[in-house]
Amino acid sequence: AGDAANLLKPALARGELSTIAATTWKEYKKYIEKDAALTRRFQVVKLDEPSVSQASDILRGLVGVYEKSHQVLISDEALCAACELSA
């Protein structure tokens, strides 16, 4: 992780690279927070995990995209089961 960060830092500093990063809080503390130069390049946006109900709503909004992209049909029952099993 440190090697990748060192490769990215110059481009980030020059404004040549726009980046969105996703990590766990534990990994952020371990790899990013300790590096002041890297920390300056990012703005932390903390997101809580969605509830099963919220996740279902999110997926219902996206199900058409996935059905079209993968040429499959996804039942609401399967969508709900995926949300419940991932909780």
PDB file of N, CA, C and O in Angstrom:
ATOM      1  N   ALA A   1       0.830  -1.196   0.000  1.00  0.00           N
ATOM      2  CA  ALA A   1       0.000   0.000   0.000  1.00  0.00           C
ATOM      3  C   ALA A   1       0.867   1.249   0.000  1.00  0.00           C
ATOM      4  O   ALA A   1       0.546   2.231  -0.670  1.00  0.00           O
ATOM      5  N   GLY A   2       1.960   1.218   0.746  1.00  0.00           N
ATOM      6  CA  GLY A   2       2.856   2.363   0.799  1.00  0.00           C
ATOM      7  C   GLY A   2       3.489   2.654  -0.548  1.00  0.00           C
ATOM      8  O   GLY A   2       3.641   3.816  -0.924  1.00  0.00           O
ATOM      9  N   ASP A   3       3.861   1.608  -1.281  1.00  0.00           N
ATOM     10  CA  ASP A   3       4.462   1.800  -2.596  1.00  0.00           C
ATOM     11  C   ASP A   3       3.481   2.451  -3.557  1.00  0.00           C
ATOM     12  O   ASP A   3       3.851   3.354  -4.306  1.00  0.00           O
ATOM     13  N   ALA A   4       2.240   2.000  -3.541  1.00  0.00           N
ATOM     14  CA  ALA A   4       1.221   2.585  -4.417  1.00  0.00           C
ATOM     15  C   ALA A   4       0.999   4.049  -4.062  1.00  0.00           C
ATOM     16  O   ALA A   4       0.881   4.896  -4.947  1.00  0.00           O
ATOM     17  N   ALA A   5       0.942   4.340  -2.781  1.00  0.00           N
ATOM     18  CA  ALA A   5       0.743   5.726  -2.339  1.00  0.00           C
ATOM     19  C   ALA A   5       1.894   6.603  -2.806  1.00  0.00           C
ATOM     20  O   ALA A   5       1.675   7.728  -3.255  1.00  0.00           O
ATOM     21  N   ASN A   6       3.108   6.103  -2.704  1.00  0.00           N
ATOM     22  CA  ASN A   6       4.274   6.883  -3.127  1.00  0.00           C
ATOM     23  C   ASN A   6       4.269   7.141  -4.629  1.00  0.00           C
ATOM     24  O   ASN A   6       4.759   8.174  -5.086  1.00  0.00           O
ATOM     25  N   LEU A   7       3.719   6.211  -5.394  1.00  0.00           N
ATOM     26  CA  LEU A   7       3.609   6.415  -6.835  1.00  0.00           C
ATOM     27  C   LEU A   7       2.549   7.463  -7.170  1.00  0.00           C
ATOM     28  O   LEU A   7       2.694   8.214  -8.135  1.00  0.00           O
ATOM     29  N   LEU A   8       1.499   7.510  -6.380  1.00  0.00           N
ATOM     30  CA  LEU A   8       0.391   8.430  -6.644  1.00  0.00           C
ATOM     31  C   LEU A   8       0.636   9.853  -6.143  1.00  0.00           C
ATOM     32  O   LEU A   8       0.148  10.813  -6.740  1.00  0.00           O
ATOM     33  N   LYS A   9       1.377   9.992  -5.069  1.00  0.00           N
ATOM     34  CA  LYS A   9       1.532  11.304  -4.428  1.00  0.00           C
ATOM     35  C   LYS A   9       2.006  12.415  -5.366  1.00  0.00           C
ATOM     36  O   LYS A   9       1.432  13.503  -5.326  1.00  0.00           O
ATOM     37  N   PRO A  10       3.019  12.203  -6.204  1.00  0.00           N
ATOM     38  CA  PRO A  10       3.446  13.301  -7.084  1.00  0.00           C
ATOM     39  C   PRO A  10       2.335  13.774  -8.027  1.00  0.00           C
ATOM     40  O   PRO A  10       2.147  14.977  -8.204  1.00  0.00           O
ATOM     41  N   ALA A  11       1.608  12.849  -8.624  1.00  0.00           N
ATOM     42  CA  ALA A  11       0.520  13.222  -9.539  1.00  0.00           C
ATOM     43  C   ALA A  11      -0.607  13.913  -8.789  1.00  0.00           C
ATOM     44  O   ALA A  11      -1.210  14.857  -9.300  1.00  0.00           O
ATOM     45  N   LEU A  12      -0.894  13.448  -7.581  1.00  0.00           N
ATOM     46  CA  LEU A  12      -1.918  14.099  -6.761  1.00  0.00           C
ATOM     47  C   LEU A  12      -1.490  15.517  -6.400  1.00  0.00           C
ATOM     48  O   LEU A  12      -2.301  16.442  -6.448  1.00  0.00           O
ATOM     49  N   ALA A  13      -0.235  15.688  -6.042  1.00  0.00           N
ATOM     50  CA  ALA A  13       0.279  17.000  -5.649  1.00  0.00           C
ATOM     51  C   ALA A  13       0.223  17.994  -6.807  1.00  0.00           C
ATOM     52  O   ALA A  13      -0.023  19.182  -6.600  1.00  0.00           O
ATOM     53  N   ARG A  14       0.452  17.507  -8.016  1.00  0.00           N
ATOM     54  CA  ARG A  14       0.418  18.381  -9.194  1.00  0.00           C
ATOM     55  C   ARG A  14      -1.006  18.606  -9.704  1.00  0.00           C
ATOM     56  O   ARG A  14      -1.218  19.387 -10.631  1.00  0.00           O
ATOM     57  N   GLY A  15      -1.969  17.930  -9.106  1.00  0.00           N
ATOM     58  CA  GLY A  15      -3.355  18.072  -9.544  1.00  0.00           C
ATOM     59  C   GLY A  15      -3.647  17.361 -10.849  1.00  0.00           C
ATOM     60  O   GLY A  15      -4.621  17.687 -11.527  1.00  0.00           O
ATOM     61  N   GLU A  16      -2.824  16.401 -11.209  1.00  0.00           N
ATOM     62  CA  GLU A  16      -2.980  15.671 -12.468  1.00  0.00           C
ATOM     63  C   GLU A  16      -3.889  14.453 -12.339  1.00  0.00           C
ATOM     64  O   GLU A  16      -4.247  13.827 -13.336  1.00  0.00           O
ATOM     65  N   LEU A  17      -4.252  14.131 -11.129  1.00  0.00           N
ATOM     66  CA  LEU A  17      -5.000  12.900 -10.895  1.00  0.00           C
ATOM     67  C   LEU A  17      -6.141  13.172  -9.926  1.00  0.00           C
ATOM     68  O   LEU A  17      -5.921  13.590  -8.790  1.00  0.00           O
ATOM     69  N   SER A  18      -7.346  12.933 -10.384  1.00  0.00           N
ATOM     70  CA  SER A  18      -8.509  13.013  -9.498  1.00  0.00           C
ATOM     71  C   SER A  18      -8.805  11.603  -9.019  1.00  0.00           C
ATOM     72  O   SER A  18      -8.875  10.673  -9.822  1.00  0.00           O
ATOM     73  N   THR A  19      -8.977  11.442  -7.729  1.00  0.00           N
ATOM     74  CA  THR A  19      -9.092  10.105  -7.158  1.00  0.00           C
ATOM     75  C   THR A  19     -10.208  10.032  -6.135  1.00  0.00           C
ATOM     76  O   THR A  19     -10.392  10.940  -5.324  1.00  0.00           O
ATOM     77  N   ILE A  20     -10.944   8.944  -6.187  1.00  0.00           N
ATOM     78  CA  ILE A  20     -11.881   8.593  -5.125  1.00  0.00           C
ATOM     79  C   ILE A  20     -11.382   7.269  -4.567  1.00  0.00           C
ATOM     80  O   ILE A  20     -11.230   6.296  -5.306  1.00  0.00           O
ATOM     81  N   ALA A  21     -11.132   7.232  -3.291  1.00  0.00           N
ATOM     82  CA  ALA A  21     -10.621   6.018  -2.656  1.00  0.00           C
ATOM     83  C   ALA A  21     -11.650   5.496  -1.667  1.00  0.00           C
ATOM     84  O   ALA A  21     -12.372   6.272  -1.040  1.00  0.00           O
ATOM     85  N   ALA A  22     -11.713   4.199  -1.533  1.00  0.00           N
ATOM     86  CA  ALA A  22     -12.611   3.580  -0.558  1.00  0.00           C
ATOM     87  C   ALA A  22     -11.795   2.620   0.293  1.00  0.00           C
ATOM     88  O   ALA A  22     -11.001   1.834  -0.223  1.00  0.00           O
ATOM     89  N   THR A  23     -11.998   2.692   1.581  1.00  0.00           N
ATOM     90  CA  THR A  23     -11.256   1.837   2.494  1.00  0.00           C
ATOM     91  C   THR A  23     -12.047   1.658   3.777  1.00  0.00           C
ATOM     92  O   THR A  23     -13.023   2.367   4.024  1.00  0.00           O
ATOM     93  N   THR A  24     -11.627   0.727   4.569  1.00  0.00           N
ATOM     94  CA  THR A  24     -12.218   0.591   5.898  1.00  0.00           C
ATOM     95  C   THR A  24     -11.549   1.601   6.813  1.00  0.00           C
ATOM     96  O   THR A  24     -10.477   2.117   6.497  1.00  0.00           O
ATOM     97  N   TRP A  25     -12.177   1.885   7.944  1.00  0.00           N
ATOM     98  CA  TRP A  25     -11.586   2.823   8.901  1.00  0.00           C
ATOM     99  C   TRP A  25     -10.258   2.275   9.416  1.00  0.00           C
ATOM    100  O   TRP A  25      -9.299   3.024   9.602  1.00  0.00           O
ATOM    101  N   LYS A  26     -10.209   0.971   9.644  1.00  0.00           N
ATOM    102  CA  LYS A  26      -8.986   0.333  10.143  1.00  0.00           C
ATOM    103  C   LYS A  26      -7.837   0.508   9.142  1.00  0.00           C
ATOM    104  O   LYS A  26      -6.719   0.848   9.529  1.00  0.00           O
ATOM    105  N   GLU A  27      -8.115   0.277   7.862  1.00  0.00           N
ATOM    106  CA  GLU A  27      -7.076   0.431   6.845  1.00  0.00           C
ATOM    107  C   GLU A  27      -6.681   1.894   6.670  1.00  0.00           C
ATOM    108  O   GLU A  27      -5.512   2.196   6.433  1.00  0.00           O
ATOM    109  N   TYR A  28      -7.644   2.798   6.785  1.00  0.00           N
ATOM    110  CA  TYR A  28      -7.333   4.232   6.707  1.00  0.00           C
ATOM    111  C   TYR A  28      -6.336   4.603   7.801  1.00  0.00           C
ATOM    112  O   TYR A  28      -5.333   5.268   7.542  1.00  0.00           O
ATOM    113  N   LYS A  29      -6.624   4.165   9.025  1.00  0.00           N
ATOM    114  CA  LYS A  29      -5.738   4.460  10.158  1.00  0.00           C
ATOM    115  C   LYS A  29      -4.344   3.872   9.926  1.00  0.00           C
ATOM    116  O   LYS A  29      -3.334   4.502  10.240  1.00  0.00           O
ATOM    117  N   LYS A  30      -4.302   2.665   9.377  1.00  0.00           N
ATOM    118  CA  LYS A  30      -3.033   1.957   9.209  1.00  0.00           C
ATOM    119  C   LYS A  30      -2.189   2.520   8.061  1.00  0.00           C
ATOM    120  O   LYS A  30      -0.977   2.679   8.208  1.00  0.00           O
ATOM    121  N   TYR A  31      -2.816   2.821   6.927  1.00  0.00           N
ATOM    122  CA  TYR A  31      -2.049   3.162   5.733  1.00  0.00           C
ATOM    123  C   TYR A  31      -2.069   4.641   5.349  1.00  0.00           C
ATOM    124  O   TYR A  31      -1.079   5.148   4.822  1.00  0.00           O
ATOM    125  N   ILE A  32      -3.149   5.326   5.596  1.00  0.00           N
ATOM    126  CA  ILE A  32      -3.276   6.689   5.080  1.00  0.00           C
ATOM    127  C   ILE A  32      -3.039   7.740   6.149  1.00  0.00           C
ATOM    128  O   ILE A  32      -2.278   8.683   5.932  1.00  0.00           O
ATOM    129  N   GLU A  33      -3.675   7.591   7.293  1.00  0.00           N
ATOM    130  CA  GLU A  33      -3.601   8.615   8.328  1.00  0.00           C
ATOM    131  C   GLU A  33      -2.174   8.886   8.796  1.00  0.00           C
ATOM    132  O   GLU A  33      -1.849  10.015   9.165  1.00  0.00           O
ATOM    133  N   LYS A  34      -1.338   7.885   8.785  1.00  0.00           N
ATOM    134  CA  LYS A  34       0.044   8.037   9.247  1.00  0.00           C
ATOM    135  C   LYS A  34       0.922   8.798   8.252  1.00  0.00           C
ATOM    136  O   LYS A  34       2.028   9.219   8.591  1.00  0.00           O
ATOM    137  N   ASP A  35       0.432   8.971   7.036  1.00  0.00           N
ATOM    138  CA  ASP A  35       1.195   9.634   5.977  1.00  0.00           C
ATOM    139  C   ASP A  35       0.609  11.033   5.757  1.00  0.00           C
ATOM    140  O   ASP A  35      -0.390  11.190   5.056  1.00  0.00           O
ATOM    141  N   ALA A  36       1.236  12.041   6.358  1.00  0.00           N
ATOM    142  CA  ALA A  36       0.707  13.411   6.302  1.00  0.00           C
ATOM    143  C   ALA A  36       0.563  13.913   4.868  1.00  0.00           C
ATOM    144  O   ALA A  36      -0.414  14.588   4.542  1.00  0.00           O
ATOM    145  N   ALA A  37       1.528  13.591   4.013  1.00  0.00           N
ATOM    146  CA  ALA A  37       1.465  14.049   2.619  1.00  0.00           C
ATOM    147  C   ALA A  37       0.264  13.441   1.902  1.00  0.00           C
ATOM    148  O   ALA A  37      -0.401  14.110   1.111  1.00  0.00           O
ATOM    149  N   LEU A  38      -0.004  12.200   2.177  1.00  0.00           N
ATOM    150  CA  LEU A  38      -1.146  11.528   1.551  1.00  0.00           C
ATOM    151  C   LEU A  38      -2.458  12.020   2.154  1.00  0.00           C
ATOM    152  O   LEU A  38      -3.439  12.220   1.438  1.00  0.00           O
ATOM    153  N   THR A  39      -2.474  12.212   3.453  1.00  0.00           N
ATOM    154  CA  THR A  39      -3.681  12.678   4.135  1.00  0.00           C
ATOM    155  C   THR A  39      -4.118  14.043   3.607  1.00  0.00           C
ATOM    156  O   THR A  39      -5.314  14.306   3.486  1.00  0.00           O
ATOM    157  N   ARG A  40      -3.166  14.904   3.295  1.00  0.00           N
ATOM    158  CA  ARG A  40      -3.490  16.240   2.766  1.00  0.00           C
ATOM    159  C   ARG A  40      -4.187  16.174   1.415  1.00  0.00           C
ATOM    160  O   ARG A  40      -4.895  17.107   1.037  1.00  0.00           O
ATOM    161  N   ARG A  41      -3.997  15.102   0.698  1.00  0.00           N
ATOM    162  CA  ARG A  41      -4.529  14.992  -0.665  1.00  0.00           C
ATOM    163  C   ARG A  41      -5.972  14.494  -0.720  1.00  0.00           C
ATOM    164  O   ARG A  41      -6.600  14.522  -1.778  1.00  0.00           O
ATOM    165  N   PHE A  42      -6.494  14.041   0.411  1.00  0.00           N
ATOM    166  CA  PHE A  42      -7.836  13.467   0.422  1.00  0.00           C
ATOM    167  C   PHE A  42      -8.718  14.151   1.450  1.00  0.00           C
ATOM    168  O   PHE A  42      -8.236  14.678   2.453  1.00  0.00           O
ATOM    169  N   GLN A  43      -9.998  14.134   1.190  1.00  0.00           N
ATOM    170  CA  GLN A  43     -10.999  14.586   2.150  1.00  0.00           C
ATOM    171  C   GLN A  43     -11.757  13.343   2.598  1.00  0.00           C
ATOM    172  O   GLN A  43     -12.264  12.585   1.771  1.00  0.00           O
ATOM    173  N   VAL A  44     -11.831  13.141   3.890  1.00  0.00           N
ATOM    174  CA  VAL A  44     -12.511  11.963   4.428  1.00  0.00           C
ATOM    175  C   VAL A  44     -14.020  12.190   4.410  1.00  0.00           C
ATOM    176  O   VAL A  44     -14.520  13.213   4.877  1.00  0.00           O
ATOM    177  N   VAL A  45     -14.722  11.218   3.866  1.00  0.00           N
ATOM    178  CA  VAL A  45     -16.185  11.207   3.893  1.00  0.00           C
ATOM    179  C   VAL A  45     -16.579   9.870   4.508  1.00  0.00           C
ATOM    180  O   VAL A  45     -16.431   8.820   3.883  1.00  0.00           O
ATOM    181  N   LYS A  46     -17.080   9.918   5.732  1.00  0.00           N
ATOM    182  CA  LYS A  46     -17.457   8.684   6.425  1.00  0.00           C
ATOM    183  C   LYS A  46     -18.892   8.323   6.060  1.00  0.00           C
ATOM    184  O   LYS A  46     -19.796   9.154   6.153  1.00  0.00           O
ATOM    185  N   LEU A  47     -19.088   7.090   5.648  1.00  0.00           N
ATOM    186  CA  LEU A  47     -20.411   6.589   5.307  1.00  0.00           C
ATOM    187  C   LEU A  47     -20.731   5.396   6.184  1.00  0.00           C
ATOM    188  O   LEU A  47     -19.929   4.470   6.311  1.00  0.00           O
ATOM    189  N   ASP A  48     -21.898   5.424   6.782  1.00  0.00           N
ATOM    190  CA  ASP A  48     -22.340   4.267   7.546  1.00  0.00           C
ATOM    191  C   ASP A  48     -22.894   3.220   6.590  1.00  0.00           C
ATOM    192  O   ASP A  48     -23.400   3.546   5.516  1.00  0.00           O
ATOM    193  N   GLU A  49     -22.793   1.971   6.992  1.00  0.00           N
ATOM    194  CA  GLU A  49     -23.347   0.884   6.198  1.00  0.00           C
ATOM    195  C   GLU A  49     -24.862   1.047   6.138  1.00  0.00           C
ATOM    196  O   GLU A  49     -25.493   1.326   7.158  1.00  0.00           O
ATOM    197  N   PRO A  50     -25.454   0.875   4.958  1.00  0.00           N
ATOM    198  CA  PRO A  50     -26.908   1.016   4.878  1.00  0.00           C
ATOM    199  C   PRO A  50     -27.615  -0.135   5.586  1.00  0.00           C
ATOM    200  O   PRO A  50     -27.080  -1.238   5.701  1.00  0.00           O
ATOM    201  N   SER A  51     -28.824   0.145   6.053  1.00  0.00           N
ATOM    202  CA  SER A  51     -29.652  -0.908   6.645  1.00  0.00           C
ATOM    203  C   SER A  51     -30.092  -1.849   5.523  1.00  0.00           C
ATOM    204  O   SER A  51     -29.907  -1.545   4.345  1.00  0.00           O
ATOM    205  N   VAL A  52     -30.669  -2.979   5.888  1.00  0.00           N
ATOM    206  CA  VAL A  52     -31.176  -3.923   4.887  1.00  0.00           C
ATOM    207  C   VAL A  52     -32.216  -3.224   4.016  1.00  0.00           C
ATOM    208  O   VAL A  52     -32.224  -3.387   2.796  1.00  0.00           O
ATOM    209  N   SER A  53     -33.080  -2.457   4.640  1.00  0.00           N
ATOM    210  CA  SER A  53     -34.118  -1.735   3.899  1.00  0.00           C
ATOM    211  C   SER A  53     -33.509  -0.707   2.942  1.00  0.00           C
ATOM    212  O   SER A  53     -33.934  -0.597   1.792  1.00  0.00           O
ATOM    213  N   GLN A  54     -32.527   0.033   3.415  1.00  0.00           N
ATOM    214  CA  GLN A  54     -31.867   1.028   2.562  1.00  0.00           C
ATOM    215  C   GLN A  54     -31.125   0.351   1.410  1.00  0.00           C
ATOM    216  O   GLN A  54     -31.162   0.826   0.275  1.00  0.00           O
ATOM    217  N   ALA A  55     -30.456  -0.754   1.708  1.00  0.00           N
ATOM    218  CA  ALA A  55     -29.734  -1.486   0.661  1.00  0.00           C
ATOM    219  C   ALA A  55     -30.706  -2.003  -0.393  1.00  0.00           C
ATOM    220  O   ALA A  55     -30.414  -1.957  -1.588  1.00  0.00           O
ATOM    221  N   SER A  56     -31.853  -2.490   0.045  1.00  0.00           N
ATOM    222  CA  SER A  56     -32.872  -2.964  -0.897  1.00  0.00           C
ATOM    223  C   SER A  56     -33.335  -1.829  -1.802  1.00  0.00           C
ATOM    224  O   SER A  56     -33.472  -2.012  -3.012  1.00  0.00           O
ATOM    225  N   ASP A  57     -33.575  -0.666  -1.224  1.00  0.00           N
ATOM    226  CA  ASP A  57     -33.996   0.496  -2.017  1.00  0.00           C
ATOM    227  C   ASP A  57     -32.923   0.894  -3.025  1.00  0.00           C
ATOM    228  O   ASP A  57     -33.231   1.216  -4.173  1.00  0.00           O
ATOM    229  N   ILE A  58     -31.676   0.872  -2.597  1.00  0.00           N
ATOM    230  CA  ILE A  58     -30.563   1.214  -3.490  1.00  0.00           C
ATOM    231  C   ILE A  58     -30.517   0.242  -4.663  1.00  0.00           C
ATOM    232  O   ILE A  58     -30.416   0.653  -5.819  1.00  0.00           O
ATOM    233  N   LEU A  59     -30.593  -1.053  -4.354  1.00  0.00           N
ATOM    234  CA  LEU A  59     -30.521  -2.057  -5.417  1.00  0.00           C
ATOM    235  C   LEU A  59     -31.726  -2.015  -6.338  1.00  0.00           C
ATOM    236  O   LEU A  59     -31.597  -2.256  -7.538  1.00  0.00           O
ATOM    237  N   ARG A  60     -32.893  -1.714  -5.794  1.00  0.00           N
ATOM    238  CA  ARG A  60     -34.081  -1.589  -6.651  1.00  0.00           C
ATOM    239  C   ARG A  60     -33.887  -0.462  -7.670  1.00  0.00           C
ATOM    240  O   ARG A  60     -34.386  -0.536  -8.793  1.00  0.00           O
ATOM    241  N   GLY A  61     -33.171   0.561  -7.271  1.00  0.00           N
ATOM    242  CA  GLY A  61     -32.885   1.650  -8.198  1.00  0.00           C
ATOM    243  C   GLY A  61     -31.873   1.287  -9.271  1.00  0.00           C
ATOM    244  O   GLY A  61     -31.809   1.936 -10.315  1.00  0.00           O
ATOM    245  N   LEU A  62     -31.086   0.257  -9.018  1.00  0.00           N
ATOM    246  CA  LEU A  62     -30.030  -0.152  -9.952  1.00  0.00           C
ATOM    247  C   LEU A  62     -30.325  -1.442 -10.696  1.00  0.00           C
ATOM    248  O   LEU A  62     -29.621  -1.782 -11.647  1.00  0.00           O
ATOM    249  N   VAL A  63     -31.354  -2.165 -10.279  1.00  0.00           N
ATOM    250  CA  VAL A  63     -31.583  -3.507 -10.813  1.00  0.00           C
ATOM    251  C   VAL A  63     -31.726  -3.502 -12.336  1.00  0.00           C
ATOM    252  O   VAL A  63     -31.243  -4.421 -12.997  1.00  0.00           O
ATOM    253  N   GLY A  64     -32.369  -2.503 -12.893  1.00  0.00           N
ATOM    254  CA  GLY A  64     -32.535  -2.435 -14.346  1.00  0.00           C
ATOM    255  C   GLY A  64     -31.211  -2.335 -15.081  1.00  0.00           C
ATOM    256  O   GLY A  64     -31.035  -2.928 -16.145  1.00  0.00           O
ATOM    257  N   VAL A  65     -30.289  -1.588 -14.515  1.00  0.00           N
ATOM    258  CA  VAL A  65     -28.959  -1.433 -15.120  1.00  0.00           C
ATOM    259  C   VAL A  65     -28.243  -2.782 -15.165  1.00  0.00           C
ATOM    260  O   VAL A  65     -27.659  -3.153 -16.183  1.00  0.00           O
ATOM    261  N   TYR A  66     -28.297  -3.510 -14.046  1.00  0.00           N
ATOM    262  CA  TYR A  66     -27.624  -4.811 -13.988  1.00  0.00           C
ATOM    263  C   TYR A  66     -28.314  -5.844 -14.869  1.00  0.00           C
ATOM    264  O   TYR A  66     -27.650  -6.662 -15.506  1.00  0.00           O
ATOM    265  N   GLU A  67     -29.627  -5.808 -14.906  1.00  0.00           N
ATOM    266  CA  GLU A  67     -30.352  -6.751 -15.768  1.00  0.00           C
ATOM    267  C   GLU A  67     -29.982  -6.527 -17.231  1.00  0.00           C
ATOM    268  O   GLU A  67     -29.734  -7.481 -17.967  1.00  0.00           O
ATOM    269  N   LYS A  68     -29.947  -5.289 -17.638  1.00  0.00           N
ATOM    270  CA  LYS A  68     -29.612  -4.974 -19.029  1.00  0.00           C
ATOM    271  C   LYS A  68     -28.157  -5.318 -19.337  1.00  0.00           C
ATOM    272  O   LYS A  68     -27.859  -5.921 -20.368  1.00  0.00           O
ATOM    273  N   SER A  69     -27.260  -4.937 -18.444  1.00  0.00           N
ATOM    274  CA  SER A  69     -25.834  -5.159 -18.661  1.00  0.00           C
ATOM    275  C   SER A  69     -25.477  -6.639 -18.746  1.00  0.00           C
ATOM    276  O   SER A  69     -24.656  -7.045 -19.568  1.00  0.00           O
ATOM    277  N   HIS A  70     -26.106  -7.442 -17.883  1.00  0.00           N
ATOM    278  CA  HIS A  70     -25.765  -8.867 -17.814  1.00  0.00           C
ATOM    279  C   HIS A  70     -26.789  -9.757 -18.498  1.00  0.00           C
ATOM    280  O   HIS A  70     -26.659 -10.981 -18.492  1.00  0.00           O
ATOM    281  N   GLN A  71     -27.813  -9.140 -19.091  1.00  0.00           N
ATOM    282  CA  GLN A  71     -28.864  -9.867 -19.803  1.00  0.00           C
ATOM    283  C   GLN A  71     -29.471 -10.962 -18.934  1.00  0.00           C
ATOM    284  O   GLN A  71     -29.566 -12.125 -19.329  1.00  0.00           O
ATOM    285  N   VAL A  72     -29.881 -10.544 -17.732  1.00  0.00           N
ATOM    286  CA  VAL A  72     -30.525 -11.453 -16.782  1.00  0.00           C
ATOM    287  C   VAL A  72     -31.745 -10.751 -16.189  1.00  0.00           C
ATOM    288  O   VAL A  72     -31.904  -9.539 -16.329  1.00  0.00           O
ATOM    289  N   LEU A  73     -32.590 -11.513 -15.537  1.00  0.00           N
ATOM    290  CA  LEU A  73     -33.704 -10.961 -14.772  1.00  0.00           C
ATOM    291  C   LEU A  73     -33.430 -11.222 -13.300  1.00  0.00           C
ATOM    292  O   LEU A  73     -33.062 -12.334 -12.923  1.00  0.00           O
ATOM    293  N   ILE A  74     -33.604 -10.220 -12.479  1.00  0.00           N
ATOM    294  CA  ILE A  74     -33.365 -10.351 -11.045  1.00  0.00           C
ATOM    295  C   ILE A  74     -34.691 -10.135 -10.334  1.00  0.00           C
ATOM    296  O   ILE A  74     -35.275  -9.054 -10.399  1.00  0.00           O
ATOM    297  N   SER A  75     -35.157 -11.173  -9.658  1.00  0.00           N
ATOM    298  CA  SER A  75     -36.435 -11.065  -8.952  1.00  0.00           C
ATOM    299  C   SER A  75     -36.270 -10.219  -7.695  1.00  0.00           C
ATOM    300  O   SER A  75     -35.172 -10.100  -7.151  1.00  0.00           O
ATOM    301  N   ASP A  76     -37.372  -9.636  -7.247  1.00  0.00           N
ATOM    302  CA  ASP A  76     -37.323  -8.856  -6.016  1.00  0.00           C
ATOM    303  C   ASP A  76     -36.973  -9.762  -4.840  1.00  0.00           C
ATOM    304  O   ASP A  76     -36.318  -9.337  -3.889  1.00  0.00           O
ATOM    305  N   GLU A  77     -37.415 -11.009  -4.914  1.00  0.00           N
ATOM    306  CA  GLU A  77     -37.094 -11.978  -3.857  1.00  0.00           C
ATOM    307  C   GLU A  77     -35.581 -12.195  -3.772  1.00  0.00           C
ATOM    308  O   GLU A  77     -35.019 -12.245  -2.677  1.00  0.00           O
ATOM    309  N   ALA A  78     -34.928 -12.323  -4.920  1.00  0.00           N
ATOM    310  CA  ALA A  78     -33.473 -12.514  -4.944  1.00  0.00           C
ATOM    311  C   ALA A  78     -32.757 -11.264  -4.436  1.00  0.00           C
ATOM    312  O   ALA A  78     -31.774 -11.355  -3.700  1.00  0.00           O
ATOM    313  N   LEU A  79     -33.254 -10.113  -4.830  1.00  0.00           N
ATOM    314  CA  LEU A  79     -32.672  -8.851  -4.384  1.00  0.00           C
ATOM    315  C   LEU A  79     -32.755  -8.736  -2.864  1.00  0.00           C
ATOM    316  O   LEU A  79     -31.772  -8.388  -2.209  1.00  0.00           O
ATOM    317  N   CYS A  80     -33.924  -9.028  -2.306  1.00  0.00           N
ATOM    318  CA  CYS A  80     -34.108  -8.950  -0.851  1.00  0.00           C
ATOM    319  C   CYS A  80     -33.226  -9.965  -0.130  1.00  0.00           C
ATOM    320  O   CYS A  80     -32.638  -9.658   0.907  1.00  0.00           O
ATOM    321  N   ALA A  81     -33.137 -11.171  -0.681  1.00  0.00           N
ATOM    322  CA  ALA A  81     -32.301 -12.205  -0.065  1.00  0.00           C
ATOM    323  C   ALA A  81     -30.835 -11.773  -0.058  1.00  0.00           C
ATOM    324  O   ALA A  81     -30.134 -11.979   0.934  1.00  0.00           O
ATOM    325  N   ALA A  82     -30.372 -11.181  -1.143  1.00  0.00           N
ATOM    326  CA  ALA A  82     -28.985 -10.719  -1.209  1.00  0.00           C
ATOM    327  C   ALA A  82     -28.714  -9.680  -0.127  1.00  0.00           C
ATOM    328  O   ALA A  82     -27.663  -9.700   0.514  1.00  0.00           O
ATOM    329  N   CYS A  83     -29.660  -8.779   0.071  1.00  0.00           N
ATOM    330  CA  CYS A  83     -29.490  -7.739   1.092  1.00  0.00           C
ATOM    331  C   CYS A  83     -29.496  -8.334   2.496  1.00  0.00           C
ATOM    332  O   CYS A  83     -28.683  -7.957   3.339  1.00  0.00           O
ATOM    333  N   GLU A  84     -30.402  -9.251   2.740  1.00  0.00           N
ATOM    334  CA  GLU A  84     -30.495  -9.864   4.071  1.00  0.00           C
ATOM    335  C   GLU A  84     -29.274 -10.724   4.373  1.00  0.00           C
ATOM    336  O   GLU A  84     -28.765 -10.712   5.494  1.00  0.00           O
ATOM    337  N   LEU A  85     -28.807 -11.464   3.383  1.00  0.00           N
ATOM    338  CA  LEU A  85     -27.656 -12.341   3.600  1.00  0.00           C
ATOM    339  C   LEU A  85     -26.347 -11.568   3.740  1.00  0.00           C
ATOM    340  O   LEU A  85     -25.390 -12.072   4.328  1.00  0.00           O
ATOM    341  N   SER A  86     -26.297 -10.364   3.211  1.00  0.00           N
ATOM    342  CA  SER A  86     -25.064  -9.581   3.306  1.00  0.00           C
ATOM    343  C   SER A  86     -24.988  -8.759   4.586  1.00  0.00           C
ATOM    344  O   SER A  86     -23.953  -8.161   4.880  1.00  0.00           O
ATOM    345  N   ALA A  87     -26.070  -8.728   5.344  1.00  0.00           N
ATOM    346  CA  ALA A  87     -26.108  -7.911   6.569  1.00  0.00           C
ATOM    347  C   ALA A  87     -25.314  -8.558   7.690  1.00  0.00           C
ATOM    348  O   ALA A  87     -25.239  -8.009   8.789  1.00  0.00           O
TER     349      ALA A  87
END
